[in-house]
Amino acid sequence: MAADAPHPSFEGFASESIPQSAVGVPGKDGQLELVFAMNDEGTRLVYDFARVPFHVTGELDNDPHPQGSVVCVQSPSGGIVQGDRQTVDITVRPDAIAHVGTQSATKVQTMEHNYAATDVTLSVESGGHLDYVPQPTILHADARYHRACELTVGEGATAILGDVLVPGRIGRGEWFEFDRYYSTVECAGPDGLLFADSEHHHPDDDQRAPGVLGEHDVYGTLYVVVPDAEADELHRIVTEATGPETRAGASALPNDAGVMVRAVGPRSDSVADALRSAWESARRTAVGAPPPPGRVR
């Protein structure tokens, strides 16, 4: 679901004009394009294009896999603001191994007009692998954020996607004071759609209800598109990794696509730790090596 065709609940926001910079003007149409490919030395970033607020300074060499490539996406801005429309397009060519993360959390700022949206398109071609695990998303009070991610995996390709959502600046007493949040992930394989997952949150919803967040403040999700990953094993791993205040579990994805892991807890670091444990195990299954040093958050 593209940012220019948002969920129906955002249609009313889209007609609101912005008194500062309008939708689509320079600085509000961030664009990131990355292409990874194999050569004789391993995976290399063969093409990159970044437009504010995205910034890329090249590759890092800290992937434990000898043929892996790591890119850390930076941002010189203070976060996502009203009217921002961002696109992220990452391609991993056959047999390449890539990891894309972010330098800092994504802060979705307070909004009075319109909304902000990010469109993410990920393509992993045959035999390739992609880790796309940005640091947490923090929704400030009155934020309106629409995010759509479309993942396509080729024959024998694998991918791990992760996100931790912090529904407010917890230290300032904010919790589910944002206006609206919608996120969707769709994954397709060579034969069509494998799975789709969506979240739609509004502060009027009872987030403390059983089966929602209960007593927890932060939650995170890891999509392990690795058919050989075992849901029971990842469930055991994240259960052992959680502390007394954090809960986590794993479920098999439809169409034997892999496993989905979810964790809830009082802080982003505790949730990130649980997802990191599952990520390490899943990546070893996928490519025989753990992810680069550092945390999911």
Secondary structure, 3 states (H helix, E strand, C coil): CCCCCCCHHHHHHHCCCCCCCCCCCCCCCCEEEEEEEEECCEEEEEEEEEECCCECCCEECCCCCCCEEEEEEECCCCCECCCCEEEEEEEECCCCEEEEEECCCEEECCCCCCCEEEEEEEEECCCCEEEECCCCEEECCCCEEEEEEEEEECCCCEEEEEEEEECCCHHHCCCCCCCEEEEEEEEEECCEEEEEEEEEECCCCCCCCCCCCCCCCEEEEEEEECCCCCHHHHHHHHHHHCCCCCEEEEEECHHHCCEEEEEEECCHHHHHHHHHHHHHHHHHHHHCCCCCCCCCC
